Every structure is written in structure tokens, then in C-alpha cells.
Amino acid sequence: MARVPHVPLAQLPTPLEPMPRLSAELGGPRIWVKRDDQTGLAMGGNKVRKLEYLLAEAQELDADIVLTTGATQSNHCRQTAAAAARLGLDCELFIEHRFPDWSDDYRHGGNLQLDRLLGAAVLNFDKGTDTTIEMDRRADELRAEGRTPYVVPLGGSNVVGALGYRTAAVEILRQSDDRGFEPREIVHATASGGTQAGLLAGLAIKRSEVPLLGISAGAPESYLGPIVRDLAEGVFDLIGIERSLGSHAVVIDDSHVGEAYGIPTEGMHEAVAMCARLEGLLLDPVYSGKAMVGLIHHARAGRWSPEDHVVFIHTGGTPALFAYR
């Protein structure tokens, strides 16, 4: 790893905290929360770990402007804008507005308000626009002007970005060992695949047999599963380590998405309210809220015993609460 560019942006390690009241409400398992909402940069979130490697690569390439994309209330875009500001890079955000008829809170507040406050240029696109093509076109324009752009993919989910969650897996294993338990399972939200891939790679590198359950916030397992596997195997190749994933290593539950990515569900409302009122913990409506729906469902269905320890990764996204009035 010494040869892989890295720039510190996050406050690590993030805490691992017990959730005793939620655990009691569900009758088990013993639930712990990995507080990656507390990574520190511009209200935190999981993308900061990825950006430590992505923007280090941008610096190695002498980039002076960063381009990335996301939906209206993209946490990734907000964190990219913050990281670029800290490193003195310009930033352009290619925002796809999938719900143009939603409230002003959604279309202008929350993460989008913070994007502008952080100094990013916000470029607006209609639903269905291929913003990857738009970023590539803009990057060509910038090069013609003598600029050096660096394009970060949706969610920061490429092999370089996935490196960031390798370290999160190691943190979880170390912190749980310090508290005297081994997780029966690690549960988290998965969407563009980089977080899950990095976690799988980190667990495999440590030769851990702790299983990982990704709860999809949008894409079906049939689409997302191969992406996760390819990214994890890319991490092994990038750092030059001989590892492989078992045939059943990539586990994705895509049954809690609801109508579509970003659209609230009754289960999400229940999960967010339960965590707020039982633990004082604020989840977000798009990612961690729907991931908690999955955890609650599996706990009620008896996936784990009351004595099992389950770690839930809070991937951040709290600013979106203010957009989902």
C-alpha cells in the first residue's frame, strides 16, 4: 500500500458503538453501529474514505479541477465538493434531477445547498441524462482550455475508490476484537458497489470469515453483484495481493428498495424513527434508512440469534433529512 497515493481527509477510526435499546426492541441480535457518519469532512459520510485515494490520484496527475456526478441529493457530490475545497481544487458537479416535481426543499436544500456553499459549480441535467458522457465531454473542453480535469465516477466507485473501505473492514475487525466479540455479520447500504467491494476486499485480505450483507438502496442484485465482485478483485490486483472471493461472498438483499432509488418507503420511515427515538441516531432516507429496514427485517425473521453480534455501518447522509421534509 505504500506505493498507492493517499491523502488524509477523514477522522479515523470512526467509533463502533452499541445500540442496546434498538437491540432490546427487536429482541436481538446485539446491534453495533460503525459511525462512518462521523468521518468528519463536511458532515461526514462513507465517501470520504474513497476520496482519500481518488483525490490523491488526482493530485498525482496534477489535476486542477474535479468532476463528478450524482442525483439531486447526492451525498457523494457534497463530500467531493468538500474534499476539493480542502485541497484547493475546483469542482464541478453533474446533477441528475430525477424528481423535478418534488418540493423546493428537495430541489434546492439539503446536500444541494451545501454543494454550493462549498464552492462547487452545480450543472443541472434532466432525468435520464447520461452524465458520464456529459462529464467526458466537459473534460475534453477543459483540456482544450489548458486545464487538467480529474473525473470521479458515480459514488466514487472504481477500484481506487474501493481501497478506502478496505481500511474500514480492518477497523471493524480490530474494534470488535477489542470489545471481545466477532461479528456474526456486517450489514450496510450498497448502491454503486464501491463500499461493499472495499469491505469484501478488506475482510479477504485479513482472511476473515465474517460475512457481509449489502442492503441495496437502488440497483437489483443481478446488476450490482458482478460490479461488486469485479471491484473487489480489482483491489487485490492493484495492491498486488493473492486473494480470491468465494462463490457466495457477494450477498445483496435488494428487496427493500421500494418503488425506486431515493423514493421513501413505509419501512424507511419506521427505521429512521426507531433509531432516532431509541438511540438518538439520525439515519438518512436514501441509504442508511433503507439499509436499517433490511437489518430490522432480518432480525425479526430470525436470521440471527439474540446473542449474536451484528455490526451496522452508518454510511452518513444526514443532510438529506432536511430535503425530505
Rosetta silent file (secondary structure, phi, psi, omega in degrees, C-alpha in Angstrom):
SEQUENCE: MARVPHVPLAQLPTPLEPMPRLSAELGGPRIWVKRDDQTGLAMGGNKVRKLEYLLAEAQELDADIVLTTGATQSNHCRQTAAAAARLGLDCELFIEHRFPDWSDDYRHGGNLQLDRLLGAAVLNFDKGTDTTIEMDRRADELRAEGRTPYVVPLGGSNVVGALGYRTAAVEILRQSDDRGFEPREIVHATASGGTQAGLLAGLAIKRSEVPLLGISAGAPESYLGPIVRDLAEGVFDLIGIERSLGSHAVVIDDSHVGEAYGIPTEGMHEAVAMCARLEGLLLDPVYSGKAMVGLIHHARAGRWSPEDHVVFIHTGGTPALFAYR
SCORE:     score description
SCORE:     0.000 S_00000001
   1 L     0.000  -17.074 -177.503    0.000    0.000    0.000 S_00000001
   2 L   -61.547  -25.545 -178.201    2.989    2.337    0.416 S_00000001
   3 L   -89.145   -3.294 -179.337    3.054    2.870   -3.349 S_00000001
   4 L   -92.876  121.637 -179.760   -0.651    3.824   -3.569 S_00000001
   5 L   -57.733  140.517 -177.655   -1.232    7.610   -3.339 S_00000001
   6 L  -150.817  137.932  175.103   -3.234    8.650   -0.297 S_00000001
   7 L  -128.546  127.661 -178.234   -4.253   11.972    1.238 S_00000001
   8 L   -72.004  126.326  177.434   -5.777   12.141    4.750 S_00000001
   9 L  -130.330  -26.742 -173.795   -9.256   13.679    4.747 S_00000001
  10 L   -99.681  156.694  171.731  -11.245   11.631    7.286 S_00000001
  11 L   -92.812  104.719 -173.813  -11.127   11.412   11.069 S_00000001
  12 L  -126.236  151.749   -2.260  -10.312    7.747   11.566 S_00000001
  13 L   -76.094  149.858  173.861  -11.006    5.334   13.061 S_00000001
  14 L   -77.738  154.584 -176.161  -14.681    6.131   13.390 S_00000001
  15 L   -66.096  153.412  167.876  -16.403    4.876   16.575 S_00000001
  16 E  -115.925  114.299 -171.146  -18.045    1.488   16.977 S_00000001
  17 E  -121.382  144.909  175.481  -20.963    1.954   19.377 S_00000001
  18 E   -74.924  152.845  175.163  -23.553   -0.402   20.912 S_00000001
  19 L  -122.312   72.142 -171.294  -27.262    0.091   20.196 S_00000001
  20 H   -67.066  -36.312 -176.734  -28.776   -1.535   23.310 S_00000001
  21 H   -73.575  -38.272  175.233  -32.273   -0.053   23.100 S_00000001
  22 H   -66.593  -40.719  178.131  -32.776   -0.995   19.448 S_00000001
  23 H   -58.706  -44.273 -179.907  -31.385   -4.451   20.203 S_00000001
  24 H   -66.683  -39.909  179.646  -33.861   -4.859   23.065 S_00000001
  25 H   -59.993  -36.677 -178.105  -36.763   -3.589   20.950 S_00000001
  26 H   -89.841   -6.725 -176.479  -36.035   -6.241   18.336 S_00000001
  27 L    70.717   29.620 -177.801  -35.307   -8.990   20.872 S_00000001
  28 L   101.403  162.122    5.162  -31.801   -9.356   19.500 S_00000001
  29 L   -76.101 -174.505  174.022  -29.289   -9.578   17.973 S_00000001
  30 E   -82.551  109.185 -172.086  -26.818   -7.321   19.787 S_00000001
  31 E   -95.926  134.471  173.991  -26.509   -4.477   17.316 S_00000001
  32 E  -119.620  149.500  178.114  -23.455   -2.226   16.984 S_00000001
  33 E  -119.015  127.054  174.010  -23.178    0.798   14.725 S_00000001
  34 E   -88.987  114.353 -166.519  -20.000    1.762   12.896 S_00000001
  35 E   -86.142   66.695  175.736  -20.226    5.554   12.816 S_00000001
  36 H   -78.865    2.529  164.380  -18.997    6.407    9.343 S_00000001
  37 H   -73.838   -8.659 -177.943  -21.360    9.338    9.505 S_00000001
  38 H  -110.335   32.713  176.366  -18.587   10.766   11.701 S_00000001
  39 L   -72.829  -12.168  164.058  -15.733   10.752    9.194 S_00000001
  40 L   101.906  -31.171 -172.920  -15.585   14.486    9.800 S_00000001
  41 H   -86.952  114.448  174.686  -15.466   16.224    6.424 S_00000001
  42 H    50.973   54.437  179.281  -18.495   18.462    5.751 S_00000001
  43 H    76.526   13.049  167.114  -20.886   16.447    7.944 S_00000001
  44 L    70.287 -172.513 -179.294  -19.128   13.157    7.194 S_00000001
  45 L   130.434  166.597 -172.138  -20.171   10.029    5.367 S_00000001
  46 L   -69.536  -25.058 -174.370  -18.687    6.973    3.734 S_00000001
  47 H   -68.042  -19.903 -179.608  -17.441    8.671    0.564 S_00000001
  48 H   -61.324  -38.078  178.484  -14.649   10.472    2.423 S_00000001
  49 H   -59.689  -42.372  179.688  -12.764    7.185    2.741 S_00000001
  50 H   -67.324  -40.669 -176.983  -12.897    6.723   -1.038 S_00000001
  51 H   -66.802  -22.338  175.857  -11.910   10.320   -1.732 S_00000001
  52 H   -60.938  -29.744  178.890   -8.710    9.886    0.272 S_00000001
  53 H   -96.806  -39.248 -179.467   -7.469    7.698   -2.581 S_00000001
  54 H   -63.457  -47.541 -176.814   -9.308    9.237   -5.519 S_00000001
  55 H   -79.339  -20.499  169.515   -8.160   12.792   -4.898 S_00000001
  56 H   -64.691  -41.282  175.748   -4.659   11.623   -4.021 S_00000001
  57 H   -64.022  -39.294  177.194   -4.564   10.164   -7.524 S_00000001
  58 H   -58.582  -42.760  178.258   -5.904   13.488   -8.841 S_00000001
  59 H   -65.277  -40.401  178.017   -3.008   15.280   -7.151 S_00000001
  60 H   -60.027  -31.593 -179.303   -0.506   12.778   -8.566 S_00000001
  61 L   -90.709    6.060  179.490   -1.851   13.625  -12.025 S_00000001
  62 L    60.776   33.760  177.094   -1.572   17.390  -11.302 S_00000001
  63 L   -66.477  147.429  176.166   -5.311   17.863  -11.719 S_00000001
  64 L  -120.497   -1.453  177.303   -6.682   21.325  -11.034 S_00000001
  65 E  -150.583  140.289 -178.284  -10.391   20.557  -11.311 S_00000001
  66 E  -113.155  134.532  175.105  -12.544   17.597  -10.224 S_00000001
  67 E  -117.422  137.036  172.073  -15.724   16.458  -11.977 S_00000001
  68 E  -152.428  175.404 -172.603  -18.242   14.041  -10.528 S_00000001
  69 E  -140.507  159.606  177.790  -21.913   13.160  -10.751 S_00000001
  70 E  -179.183  177.305  176.287  -24.899   12.138   -8.669 S_00000001
  71 E   -78.493  177.002 -173.218  -28.607   12.617   -8.096 S_00000001
  72 L   -50.098  -48.552 -176.507  -30.120   15.806   -6.663 S_00000001
  73 L  -102.263   42.535 -177.947  -29.413   14.926   -3.031 S_00000001
  74 L   -67.351  119.939  172.115  -26.104   13.158   -3.648 S_00000001
  75 H   -69.169  -36.280  179.458  -24.011   12.713   -0.524 S_00000001
  76 H   -60.135  -43.214  179.530  -21.084   11.772   -2.743 S_00000001
  77 H   -63.658  -42.851  178.415  -21.234   15.112   -4.557 S_00000001
  78 H   -60.454  -44.845 -179.067  -21.310   17.049   -1.283 S_00000001
  79 H   -70.377  -34.045  175.759  -18.302   15.186    0.092 S_00000001
  80 H   -65.418  -42.260  177.782  -16.401   15.527   -3.194 S_00000001
  81 H   -60.281  -40.968 -179.914  -17.034   19.269   -3.172 S_00000001
  82 H   -67.274  -43.617 -179.922  -15.716   19.476    0.391 S_00000001
  83 H   -64.095  -41.465  178.050  -12.617   17.404   -0.359 S_00000001
  84 H   -62.741  -41.511  178.247  -11.857   19.504   -3.426 S_00000001
  85 H   -60.914  -43.522 -179.192  -12.226   22.687   -1.376 S_00000001
  86 H   -63.064  -34.456 -176.441   -9.829   21.397    1.257 S_00000001
  87 H   -94.096    2.323  177.286   -7.233   20.513   -1.378 S_00000001
  88 L    75.283   29.645  178.995   -7.617   23.722   -3.359 S_00000001
  89 L  -106.941  143.238  171.118   -9.167   22.122   -6.426 S_00000001
  90 E   -69.753  159.589 -176.561  -12.056   23.464   -8.459 S_00000001
  91 E  -145.769  132.858  173.377  -15.106   21.211   -8.580 S_00000001
  92 E  -122.821  132.358 -177.286  -17.992   20.747  -10.984 S_00000001
  93 E  -112.725  125.631 -178.782  -20.979   18.569  -10.069 S_00000001
  94 E   -99.717   97.854 -170.427  -23.142   16.996  -12.769 S_00000001
  95 E   -98.174  122.023  175.452  -26.508   16.646  -11.034 S_00000001
  96 E   -93.482  117.745 -178.230  -29.260   14.478  -12.496 S_00000001
  97 E   -91.059   94.770 -174.481  -32.653   15.708  -11.268 S_00000001
  98 L   -80.445  -20.250 -177.799  -34.727   12.521  -11.206 S_00000001
  99 L  -129.693   71.270 -173.442  -37.708   14.063   -9.385 S_00000001
 100 L   -66.483  -16.630 -177.882  -38.126   17.584  -10.832 S_00000001
 101 L   -95.187    2.085  179.685  -41.645   17.974   -9.421 S_00000001
 102 L   -73.651  177.236 -170.470  -40.667   17.373   -5.800 S_00000001
 103 L   -65.547  163.509  175.177  -40.607   20.144   -3.200 S_00000001
 104 H   -59.994  -34.468  177.141  -38.280   23.138   -3.105 S_00000001
 105 H   -55.453  -44.421 -177.401  -36.642   21.570   -0.038 S_00000001
 106 H   -73.177  -42.548 -172.234  -35.591   18.618   -2.167 S_00000001
 107 H   -80.240  -16.234 -176.397  -34.642   20.545   -5.320 S_00000001
 108 H  -133.255  -20.114 -174.171  -32.646   23.303   -3.612 S_00000001
 109 L   -98.566 -158.603  176.571  -31.921   22.397    0.035 S_00000001
 110 H    56.416 -132.411 -179.316  -30.104   19.659    1.916 S_00000001
 111 H   -59.882  -35.742 -176.312  -26.969   18.409    0.177 S_00000001
 112 H   -66.236  -37.558  175.111  -27.511   20.685   -2.808 S_00000001
 113 H   -62.486  -40.594  179.862  -27.392   23.799   -0.635 S_00000001
 114 H   -69.335  -34.412  176.569  -24.144   22.530    0.879 S_00000001
 115 H   -53.729  -48.028 -177.676  -22.677   21.822   -2.574 S_00000001
 116 H   -70.460  -39.008  178.034  -22.965   25.488   -3.432 S_00000001
 117 H   -60.656  -34.358 -179.879  -21.784   26.648   -0.025 S_00000001
 118 L   -78.441   -2.729  173.074  -18.653   24.535   -0.519 S_00000001
 119 L    94.466    6.814  179.917  -17.911   26.409   -3.734 S_00000001
 120 L   -77.592  147.894  170.514  -18.747   23.747   -6.307 S_00000001
 121 E   -85.000  125.340 -177.333  -20.266   24.644   -9.660 S_00000001
 122 E  -102.235  118.839  177.818  -23.566   22.789   -9.997 S_00000001
 123 E  -106.923  125.811 -171.078  -24.555   21.731  -13.512 S_00000001
 124 E  -100.505  136.412 -178.748  -28.165   20.587  -13.812 S_00000001
 125 E  -134.996  149.385  179.932  -29.406   17.768  -16.068 S_00000001
 126 E   -72.725  159.356  175.966  -32.776   16.205  -16.746 S_00000001
 127 L   -55.145  135.131  178.159  -33.738   12.716  -15.624 S_00000001
 128 L    92.404   -7.930  177.775  -32.250   10.060  -17.866 S_00000001
 129 L   -66.618  136.715  174.004  -29.249   12.110  -18.997 S_00000001
 130 L   -81.554   91.842 -175.290  -26.057   10.076  -19.281 S_00000001
 131 H   -70.921  -19.713  174.595  -23.983   12.312  -17.040 S_00000001
 132 H   -64.543  -43.258  176.154  -20.889   10.160  -17.568 S_00000001
 133 H   -63.695  -40.505  179.225  -20.926   11.186  -21.231 S_00000001
 134 H   -63.689  -39.743  177.432  -21.531   14.791  -20.200 S_00000001
 135 H   -65.029  -42.253  179.205  -18.536   14.688  -17.825 S_00000001
 136 H   -62.593  -39.958  178.216  -16.300   13.238  -20.523 S_00000001
 137 H   -63.830  -43.697  179.631  -17.394   15.952  -22.934 S_00000001
 138 H   -66.340  -37.582  178.111  -16.720   18.637  -20.350 S_00000001
 139 H   -61.633  -39.365  177.081  -13.332   17.128  -19.518 S_00000001
 140 H   -63.571  -41.017  177.749  -12.360   17.403  -23.203 S_00000001
 141 H   -61.259  -43.956 -178.592  -13.410   21.060  -23.191 S_00000001
 142 H   -64.838  -40.176  177.949  -11.329   21.738  -20.105 S_00000001
 143 H   -62.971  -38.262  178.464   -8.250   20.062  -21.604 S_00000001
 144 H   -64.743  -25.148  177.848   -8.642   22.228  -24.692 S_00000001
 145 L   -87.500   -0.244 -179.740   -8.561   25.240  -22.359 S_00000001
 146 L    90.963    8.553  177.585   -5.311   24.038  -20.792 S_00000001
 147 L   -86.995  167.068  177.180   -6.889   22.648  -17.631 S_00000001
 148 L  -124.091   92.339 -178.008   -6.218   19.206  -16.104 S_00000001
 149 E   -82.722  153.529  172.560   -9.529   17.614  -15.073 S_00000001
 150 E  -127.619  122.330 -175.221   -9.939   14.511  -12.939 S_00000001
 151 E   -98.510  121.342  176.045  -13.210   12.603  -13.345 S_00000001
 152 L   -99.335  125.517 -177.318  -14.574   10.773  -10.287 S_00000001
 153 L   -69.644  167.925  177.284  -17.205    8.148  -11.196 S_00000001
 154 H   -48.816  125.710  177.792  -20.677    7.938   -9.674 S_00000001
 155 H    71.323    5.213 -175.267  -20.337    7.210   -5.967 S_00000001
 156 H    64.318   23.660 -170.037  -16.552    7.180   -6.229 S_00000001
 157 L   -97.418   79.229  164.389  -16.992    3.525   -7.093 S_00000001
 158 L  -130.861 -173.854 -175.439  -13.976    2.353   -9.014 S_00000001
 159 H   -63.538  -41.532 -179.989  -11.035    0.236   -7.867 S_00000001
 160 H   -62.141  -45.738  179.184   -9.122    3.234   -6.494 S_00000001
 161 H   -63.732  -37.885 -178.926  -12.143    4.411   -4.512 S_00000001
 162 H   -62.439  -23.263  177.493  -12.845    0.931   -3.175 S_00000001
 163 H   -54.478  -32.877 -176.261   -9.443    0.972   -1.484 S_00000001
 164 H   -62.853  -31.661 -178.192  -10.914    3.278    1.157 S_00000001
 165 H   -89.168   -7.090  166.558  -13.279    0.664    2.509 S_00000001
 166 H   -58.451  -42.723 -178.757  -10.546   -1.909    2.822 S_00000001
 167 H   -69.435  -31.727  179.138   -9.419    0.081    5.859 S_00000001
 168 H   -64.921  -39.529  177.885  -12.967    0.205    7.278 S_00000001
 169 H   -61.369  -42.476  179.460  -13.127   -3.589    7.327 S_00000001
 170 H   -63.780  -41.829  177.715   -9.852   -3.714    9.227 S_00000001
 171 H   -59.215  -46.314 -178.205  -11.134   -1.137   11.725 S_00000001
 172 H   -61.246  -44.862 -179.926  -14.307   -3.132   12.387 S_00000001
 173 H   -62.436  -42.351 -178.819  -12.378   -6.343   12.991 S_00000001
 174 H   -68.147  -45.532 -177.338   -9.943   -4.610   15.344 S_00000001
 175 H   -66.920  -40.575  179.002  -12.620   -2.687   17.256 S_00000001
 176 H   -67.403  -37.581  176.699  -14.884   -5.700   17.712 S_00000001
 177 H   -62.904  -40.463  178.049  -11.951   -7.793   18.892 S_00000001
 178 H   -61.725  -28.410 -179.149  -11.095   -5.082   21.447 S_00000001
 179 L   -95.186    3.133  170.735  -14.689   -5.375   22.742 S_00000001
 180 L    84.812   26.300  176.877  -14.484   -9.133   22.974 S_00000001
 181 L  -144.436  160.930  169.926  -16.683  -10.326   20.122 S_00000001
 182 L  -112.848  130.265 -179.012  -16.576  -11.374   16.480 S_00000001
 183 L   -60.193  136.455  172.221  -19.393  -10.029   14.314 S_00000001
 184 L   -73.497  -30.025  176.877  -21.887  -12.626   13.177 S_00000001
 185 E  -164.730  152.705  173.068  -22.473  -10.380   10.179 S_00000001
 186 E  -111.499  130.539 -175.161  -21.750   -6.859    8.923 S_00000001
 187 E  -120.428  137.886 -179.111  -24.718   -5.018    7.368 S_00000001
 188 E  -158.500  165.330  174.316  -24.562   -1.877    5.225 S_00000001
 189 E   -80.295  139.689  175.616  -26.217    0.034    2.398 S_00000001
 190 E  -128.708  140.449 -177.700  -24.966   -0.729   -1.098 S_00000001
 191 L  -142.492  -66.453  178.412  -25.699    1.299   -4.216 S_00000001
 192 L   -94.221   -7.692  168.644  -22.845    1.909   -6.665 S_00000001
 193 L   102.006  -19.286 -174.447  -20.828   -1.013   -5.275 S_00000001
 194 H   -67.776  -38.972  179.345  -17.563    0.531   -4.118 S_00000001
 195 H   -64.279  -47.635 -179.773  -18.243    0.395   -0.394 S_00000001
 196 H   -63.866  -40.953  179.901  -19.257   -3.263   -0.479 S_00000001
 197 H   -63.029  -44.131  179.309  -16.311   -4.165   -2.717 S_00000001
 198 H   -63.881  -40.182  177.444  -13.815   -2.461   -0.424 S_00000001
 199 H   -63.006  -45.358  178.817  -15.262   -4.172    2.638 S_00000001
 200 H   -60.720  -42.483  179.829  -15.104   -7.577    0.948 S_00000001
 201 H   -63.853  -44.101  179.946  -11.524   -6.953   -0.105 S_00000001
 202 H   -62.441  -42.677  178.252  -10.521   -5.865    3.394 S_00000001
 203 H   -63.863  -41.903 -179.505  -12.111   -8.915    5.009 S_00000001
 204 H   -66.691  -39.341  179.414  -10.446  -11.222    2.482 S_00000001
 205 H   -61.648  -37.201  178.270   -7.050   -9.574    2.978 S_00000001
 206 L   -84.680    2.554 -178.218   -7.353  -10.216    6.728 S_00000001
 207 L    55.742   36.145  178.247   -8.562  -13.764    5.973 S_00000001
 208 L   -85.185  143.316  176.784  -11.695  -13.054    7.988 S_00000001
 209 L  -101.928   11.303  177.110  -14.729  -15.288    7.580 S_00000001
 210 L   -65.645  123.992 -179.250  -17.166  -12.650    8.882 S_00000001
 211 L   -76.853  157.240 -176.884  -19.981  -12.443    6.276 S_00000001
 212 E  -124.557  128.947  179.708  -21.095   -9.179    4.714 S_00000001
 213 E  -116.726  111.881  175.537  -24.703   -8.321    3.854 S_00000001
 214 E   -92.045  127.814  176.087  -25.315   -5.444    1.474 S_00000001
 215 E  -101.189  114.073 -174.297  -28.821   -3.967    1.503 S_00000001
 216 E   -68.246  136.987  174.088  -29.442   -2.371   -1.878 S_00000001
 217 L   -98.673    1.620 -178.810  -30.647    1.215   -1.964 S_00000001
 218 L  -167.063  -63.870 -171.221  -31.455    1.040   -5.644 S_00000001
 219 L   -77.791  149.758  175.356  -29.981   -1.478   -8.082 S_00000001
 220 L   -72.080  156.079 -178.836  -31.063   -5.131   -8.305 S_00000001
 221 H   -58.612  -37.212 -177.619  -28.682   -7.840   -7.150 S_00000001
 222 H   -61.593  -31.114  177.952  -28.347   -9.204  -10.685 S_00000001
 223 H   -86.275  -45.207 -171.845  -26.847   -5.886  -11.833 S_00000001
 224 H   -77.497  -35.257 -176.233  -24.916   -4.878   -8.734 S_00000001
 225 H   -54.004  -51.971  179.409  -23.410   -8.236   -7.739 S_00000001
 226 H   -61.742  -33.722  177.629  -20.985   -8.572  -10.685 S_00000001
 227 H   -63.898  -45.973  179.743  -19.865   -4.953  -10.229 S_00000001
 228 H   -59.444  -47.063 -179.055  -19.042   -5.553   -6.569 S_00000001
 229 H   -61.521  -45.757 -179.239  -17.069   -8.703   -7.368 S_00000001
 230 H   -61.939  -41.565 -179.972  -15.095   -7.035  -10.165 S_00000001
 231 H   -66.518  -43.045  179.422  -14.190   -4.060   -7.991 S_00000001
 232 H   -61.589  -44.594  179.247  -13.090   -6.238   -5.057 S_00000001
 233 H   -67.129  -29.841  174.437  -10.897   -8.353   -7.317 S_00000001
 234 H   -65.188  -34.580  176.161   -9.507   -5.136   -8.794 S_00000001
 235 H   -62.858  -44.741  177.810   -8.401   -4.089   -5.308 S_00000001
 236 H   -57.065  -45.267 -178.793   -6.445   -7.333   -4.953 S_00000001
 237 H   -65.226  -41.269 -175.553   -4.746   -6.689   -8.292 S_00000001
 238 H   -63.656  -40.357 -177.860   -3.993   -3.044   -7.524 S_00000001
 239 H   -94.919    1.015  173.128   -2.192   -3.760   -4.271 S_00000001
 240 L    69.969   47.433 -178.840   -0.592   -6.941   -5.582 S_00000001
 241 L  -124.577  141.247 -179.496   -2.001   -9.491   -3.178 S_00000001
 242 L   -86.498  101.369  175.815   -3.089  -13.051   -3.908 S_00000001
 243 L  -145.185  162.382  174.214   -6.681  -13.390   -2.738 S_00000001
 244 L  -146.090  157.512  177.474   -9.968  -14.544   -4.193 S_00000001
 245 L   -97.903  137.672  174.632  -13.621  -14.251   -3.260 S_00000001
 246 L   -64.482  162.284 -176.085  -15.693  -17.345   -2.616 S_00000001
 247 L   -63.159  -22.375 -178.395  -18.613  -18.030   -4.922 S_00000001
 248 L  -113.306   19.965 -176.095  -21.083  -16.862   -2.262 S_00000001
 249 L   -71.130  -35.144 -177.199  -19.096  -13.910   -0.853 S_00000001
 250 L   -88.860  106.658 -178.284  -21.176  -11.208   -2.544 S_00000001
 251 E  -118.314  120.633 -178.006  -24.546  -11.141   -0.763 S_00000001
 252 E  -131.654  126.393  174.563  -27.057   -8.426   -1.681 S_00000001
 253 E  -101.414  110.151 -177.413  -30.640   -8.093   -0.456 S_00000001
 254 L  -104.873   21.728 -173.887  -32.497   -5.939   -2.997 S_00000001
 255 L   -93.531    5.836 -177.050  -35.984   -6.411   -1.529 S_00000001
 256 L  -119.365   14.244 -179.141  -36.173   -3.163    0.474 S_00000001
 257 L   -68.724  -37.010 -173.109  -35.656   -0.584   -2.287 S_00000001
 258 L    83.034 -147.074 -175.606  -39.347    0.144   -2.714 S_00000001
 259 L   -63.662  -41.596 -179.132  -40.511    1.911   -5.864 S_00000001
 260 L  -173.615  169.817  174.559  -37.043    3.173   -6.825 S_00000001
 261 L   -53.034  133.228  173.938  -33.792    4.690   -5.573 S_00000001
 262 L    83.280   -9.224 -179.463  -34.410    7.792   -3.497 S_00000001
 263 L   -94.740  126.180 -176.585  -38.142    7.245   -3.080 S_00000001
 264 L   -62.412  153.853  174.130  -39.231    6.844    0.563 S_00000001
 265 L  -127.562  162.149  177.087  -40.911    3.684    1.841 S_00000001
 266 H   -61.916  -39.747  179.105  -43.013    2.996    4.921 S_00000001
 267 H   -61.630  -39.616  178.095  -40.271    0.726    6.218 S_00000001
 268 H   -62.661  -43.785  177.903  -37.697    3.502    5.868 S_00000001
 269 H   -57.860  -44.528  179.753  -39.911    5.878    7.878 S_00000001
 270 H   -63.055  -45.935 -176.606  -40.202    3.259   10.623 S_00000001
 271 H   -64.436  -45.015 -179.780  -36.467    2.500   10.658 S_00000001
 272 H   -63.526  -43.046  179.946  -35.382    6.147   10.760 S_00000001
 273 H   -65.757  -41.936 -179.899  -37.887    6.923   13.533 S_00000001
 274 H   -60.523  -46.088 -178.185  -36.886    3.866   15.600 S_00000001
 275 H   -67.857  -36.435  178.521  -33.199    4.747   15.517 S_00000001
 276 H   -66.895  -44.172 -171.234  -33.887    8.393   16.309 S_00000001
 277 H   -86.976  -22.539  178.155  -36.254    7.710   19.219 S_00000001
 278 H   -95.584  -31.535 -172.476  -34.485    4.698   20.705 S_00000001
 279 H  -125.671   -4.035 -174.954  -30.836    5.645   20.166 S_00000001
 280 L    64.403   27.079 -175.965  -30.727    9.350   19.264 S_00000001
 281 L  -108.289  126.237 -176.754  -29.164    8.217   15.986 S_00000001
 282 L  -100.387  110.487  174.060  -30.063   10.057   12.774 S_00000001
 283 L   -89.026  175.775  176.454  -30.080    7.907    9.658 S_00000001
 284 L  -110.895  160.645 -173.612  -30.737    9.214    6.158 S_00000001
 285 L   -78.852  -14.145 -172.314  -33.774    8.452    3.986 S_00000001
 286 L   -99.048  -44.670 -173.164  -31.912    7.175    0.906 S_00000001
 287 L  -111.810  -73.863 -173.479  -29.151    4.827    2.093 S_00000001
 288 H   -65.370  -29.274  177.266  -28.755    4.057    5.789 S_00000001
 289 H   -64.549  -45.228  179.358  -32.521    4.287    6.378 S_00000001
 290 H   -72.967  -31.440  175.347  -33.276    1.592    3.810 S_00000001
 291 H   -64.826  -38.161  178.184  -30.300   -0.485    4.993 S_00000001
 292 H   -68.008  -31.139  172.901  -31.736   -0.400    8.502 S_00000001
 293 H   -56.020  -45.322  179.290  -35.044   -1.617    7.069 S_00000001
 294 H   -62.592  -44.181  178.883  -33.154   -4.689    5.911 S_00000001
 295 H   -61.473  -46.352 -179.943  -31.488   -5.221    9.275 S_00000001
 296 H   -61.132  -43.818  179.074  -34.815   -4.903   11.119 S_00000001
 297 H   -58.539  -48.212 -176.680  -36.482   -7.295    8.684 S_00000001
 298 H   -70.253  -32.364  175.509  -33.801   -9.952    9.094 S_00000001
 299 H   -64.908  -45.094 -179.821  -33.736   -9.553   12.873 S_00000001
 300 H   -67.374  -28.089 -178.970  -37.499  -10.063   13.060 S_00000001
 301 L   -84.810   -3.325  176.010  -37.236  -13.048   10.695 S_00000001
 302 L    84.567   23.412  178.319  -34.701  -14.766   12.967 S_00000001
 303 L   -60.628  -34.168 -179.060  -31.610  -14.526   10.757 S_00000001
 304 L  -122.593  154.202  175.534  -29.516  -14.034   13.903 S_00000001
 305 L   -80.747  162.576  178.349  -29.820  -15.332   17.463 S_00000001
 306 L   -60.238  -22.886 -177.772  -30.358  -12.923   20.375 S_00000001
 307 L   -92.704   -8.466  178.461  -26.727  -13.491   21.420 S_00000001
 308 L   -68.490  151.471  173.960  -25.202  -12.758   18.026 S_00000001
 309 E  -106.864  125.439  179.980  -23.351   -9.500   17.465 S_00000001
 310 E  -122.106  131.599  179.210  -24.219   -7.642   14.241 S_00000001
 311 E  -102.115  125.472  176.131  -22.406   -4.524   13.039 S_00000001
 312 E  -106.153  126.433  179.347  -24.393   -1.946   11.066 S_00000001
 313 E   -92.463  118.190  175.388  -22.384    0.601    9.084 S_00000001
 314 E   -85.327  105.852 -174.028  -23.895    4.081    9.174 S_00000001
 315 L   -84.446    4.963  175.945  -22.766    5.445    5.824 S_00000001
 316 L    92.706 -155.418  179.071  -23.876    9.018    6.573 S_00000001
 317 L    94.982   11.985 -176.156  -26.158   11.209    4.500 S_00000001
 318 H   -55.033  -34.649  179.725  -27.819   13.086    7.357 S_00000001
 319 H   -56.934  -25.277  179.727  -28.164   16.368    5.339 S_00000001
 320 H   -66.156  -21.006  177.102  -30.754   14.636    3.138 S_00000001
 321 H   -57.506  -34.034 -176.878  -33.140   14.569    6.121 S_00000001
 322 H   -77.706  -16.247  177.713  -33.648   18.294    5.633 S_00000001
 323 L   -90.411  -24.576  179.258  -34.563   17.775    1.977 S_00000001
 324 L   -98.207   71.021 -173.332  -37.107   15.035    2.698 S_00000001
 325 L   -59.724    0.000    0.000  -39.469   17.193    4.713 S_00000001
